[in-house]
Amino acid sequence: MQMKDLLALPAFAKARLLAGKRGLDKPLRSANMIHSFDPGAYMEPHQLLLAATLKKKHPYSLVAFVQELSKQNCAGLVVRTKRLEKTIPAVVIDACNRLQLPLFELPDTIHFSEFVHQLTQFLLKGQTTELHQALEIHRHFADVIVAGGNGTSVVVQLASMLNVPALLLNDQLDIIASSDPVTNDSFFEKYWRLRELISSKQLPTLQLSILREGENPCAVFPIRTACARKGYLIVLGSASKSDCPFALAIEQAANVLSFELMKLHAAEQQARLAQNSFFSDLVEGRRPLEKEHGEAYPFSANKEYVFIAAHLDNASGLPTNEEALEQHEDLYSLLVRLFRERYPTSHVFWKNDVYVVVIESDRSNNEEAKLVAEVDTVQQDIQAFFRSGVSFGISSFASLSEAASLYKEATAALQSGYREHLQSFIKTHRAQELADMLQMIPSEKLTAFCQTALQSLATPESPDQAELARTLSVYINHNCQVAETAKVMAIHRNTVIYRIKKCEELLGCDLKKPDETLRLRIAFLIRPLLLEKKALL
């Protein structure tokens, strides 16, 4: 229903449209009575407001009220001027015209109760008609699925109904169904606009949105499911090209597609559980590789592989389990896509809260340097999507008969970076050689060196000392850069400067001297090794 449909009501025969004629095409969903011009009042979108009695207000207060109604997608406003004891101020009429908000004046000759009765009957009839239309359209799409169709079939049927192309995107904005080949450059303009809106969380999650970048509009309807699997139904065109209720058809198609996405998600989860179980068996040596690999895991015992452990830096800071699960799904899908773009035969597994990417060696010169460069590019792409750091630990190259060692090397490299309070890092197993060498030294000598270098910061006895030790560790591992330390620790740079001065006073050293920072860097490398052995406790 639209506002212009009200003009057919007998009660509107003598009503005057004072302003907002260009807004008569606005949708109308419901009506409500108001008794005050309160700009902060909440109202439902596409609602018509009826003012039976209103107290006098300053004209500019009425303008603020009208502006707020426009922001909340008000369908229109009906007032009775005689009850106001004066005409509508010109500034209010100008505001309604500018905002395209229909403003009707209801003369006193029309009984207000009769007007409300006719309006209620009109809305109920319209809602009943819309409900029947929705059921009919939903049944049409459901029949496509019952007949053996899938998500693509529904998208094609929707495009046929609306006479415009339609697409279905997954949560990573990859096209998973399309009614027509996507070659229109204008879609890709809207595609990047859609990415921007989603990443900044500006896209409404439960309603139809219209993107008007470029020559033709683009309708977007987000699809959510009970299992947090998301998608986006895209229609490349406008309602003017179809006799079918545009928004209603898109909404019902999205409802059917949500069940298809849930089925797809369930199948993916089942496959993922199987591959994670396979990976656990592989790295824990429970079953030989030859008994497990097949078309799903085309690994060979005669080739070399590298393991890459990945972890989102702020994964423990999510407020709800639902958000954590959603981020887990997003990161997994992103890792699969980004690595397979570069290494088509790569596989991503999940074990002990860490993603592990398995990549086959290409046996080329400088292979490790090239791999690190590719991982760096992946890291940047992920950080652009999540607006959060992600870190990687890379193993050496070996056959899958050494899978347990490769997994241990990759996760150890990852843990080493976190022990050093680094973020958004890429650590290779080669960087662990110093730590491995240190572990060959007797614990007594390592303890003596660590306590001499760090003194009371080796075993902090108060929260303040613990913060000093952490700040000093981050500061040294970021090449004594105050700005980088402040960024990583999310504190003010002056706080970093103050704490570093306190550390210098406490340790009696000058951190501008390279030999002092080297000694402390080694001490901080030793400290977690000793804590693991309980040597400092």
C-alpha positions, 0 to 999 in steps of 0.5 A: 500500500502507498499513501496515494491509495488513501485518496480513494477513501470517502473520509479523504474527499474533503481533506486537503493535501497541504504539503509533501505531494512528491511523497505520496508514493511512500509505502504505508504499513500502519497508523497511530495517534499522537498527542504531542509534538515530541521530536524524540518519540519513537514510531514504526517506519512507514506509519501514518500519524494522526493528530486529533488534538495538539497543543500550540507549539512554536513553529520551529518546534514543529519543524524539528518534529517534522524533520524527526518524522522524516528520519524515521521514515514516517509515511505522512501526517494528518492534522486538524487545524481547527483544534490547533486554533490556527493554520499550519505555519508556512515554515512547517509546510515548507519543511514537509515539501522539502522532506517529501512528507505528505501533510493532510489537513482534516476539516472539522466537518469530518468526524474523527472517529469515522475517519479512523474507522475507514482508515483501519478498515483500509489498512486491514484489507491491505494487510490481508491482501498483502498476506495472501500475496506473500503466501502465494509467492512463498508457495511458488518459491517453495514449489521450486524447491520441492520439484528438485530445485536449489538456490540457483533455481529460486534466484532464476525464478525471482528474476523471471518474476521481476523481469530483472537480473538477480544474484545470491552472494554468500557471507564472503560476498562470493556469487553462489547463484545467478540468474544471468552472467554478471558482466555489468560493470555497474554491479561491481560498483555496487559490489564495492559499495556493498562491501563498504557498508557491510564492513562498517556495519551500516547495512540494515540487517533485517530489511530491504536496502536500495543502493543507488550508485550508478545509473540503475538502482540495486536492491539488497536483502540480507539473509540470516539463518539460525546457524549464523550463516549469512548471505545477500540477495541482490536484484539489479533493477527497480520495481517499475519493471514488474507487476509483481510486488517488488519487496514482497517477492524479494522477501519471500525468496530470501525466506526460502533461500535462508533454508537452502543456506542452512542446508548448505551450512549443515553439509559444510559443517559435516564435511568440516568435522570429518576433515578436522577429525582426519587432521587430528588423526594425522598430526597425532599419529593415530592412523597412517596417511595412506588409509585416510587420504582420497579425493577430499585430501589429495596428499602424498607421502612422497611430497613435502608440505608446510603447515601455517598456524593462524589465529585472530589476535583479539579472538578472546575479546568478543562479547558473546558466543554468537559473535565469536562463532560468527567470526570463526565462520568468517575467518575460516571461509576467508582463509580458505578463499585467500589461500586457494587463490594462491595455492589451489591444492591447499586445505584449512583445518581447525585444531585447539583454537588454531587454524592450520593451513597445509600447503604443498611445497613447490620445490623452488628456490627461495620458496620460504621467502615467497611463502612469507610474502604470500602470507603477508598479503593474506594477512593484509586482506584479512585485516582489511576485512576484520579490522583486527590483527591476525598472526601466523606461525610457519613450520619448516618443509617436510613430508607428511610422515612428519605431520606431528612435528610440522604442527608443533613447529607452526603452533610453537612459532605462533605461541612464541610471537604471543609470548613476546606480546607481538600482534599481526606478526608472521613467525617462521620456525627458523626464528625458534632456533635461538629458543631451542638453543637456550633450552640446551643450557641448564635451567639454573644458569638461565634463571640466574641470567634472567633474574640478574637482567630483569631483577624484580621484573623477572617475577613481579610481585604486584600488578604494577610490576607486572604491567612494567614488565609487560610494557618493557617486553613490548617496547623492546620487541617493537624496536624501542618505538614508543608509538608502536608500543602504545598502539599495541598496548592500547595506552597513551604514549605518555604512559609508555614513556613514564613506564619505560623511565620507571623500568630504567630506574628500577633496573639501573640501565640505559635502554638507548644502549644496544647491548642493554636492550639485547640483554633484556631481549634475551632475558624476555626470551628466556623468561617464558621458557623458565615459567613453563619449567616452573624454574622461576616459581 
